[in-house]
Amino acid sequence: MEKKYFALKLIPPRPTFAMDMTDEEKVIMQQHITYWTQLMQEGVAQVYGPVFDPAGPYGFGIIAVDDEEQVKSITSNDPATAVNHYEFYLMRAIFPDKKA
């Protein structure tokens, strides 16, 4: 089955979240990093990390999965959802020609 690619946006609870996390929120976000590192090692996450938007930082990732149900499972199991929420969108991934 051909993989589908999804763009995920992790939206923090407030625009200043990256600068003023509580100690409890820092622990949650460390668990989030561990979770996404595992997804990267498994080949599910293609890229992930914070986006330093001047209007307020947020998390971003691109994943390769079989279907939307897998996206929902990945996002709902992320420890970060204890304080953040996700938006996700199907995308058409374009890759460079490796023959060149």
Secondary structure as GFF3:
##gff-version 3
##sequence-region A 1 100
A	DSSP	beta_strand	4	11	.	.	.	ID=ss1
A	DSSP	alpha_helix	17	20	.	.	.	ID=ss2
A	DSSP	alpha_helix	23	41	.	.	.	ID=ss3
A	DSSP	beta_strand	45	51	.	.	.	ID=ss4
A	DSSP	beta_strand	58	65	.	.	.	ID=ss5
A	DSSP	alpha_helix	68	77	.	.	.	ID=ss6
A	DSSP	three_ten_helix	79	82	.	.	.	ID=ss7
A	DSSP	beta_strand	85	91	.	.	.	ID=ss8
###
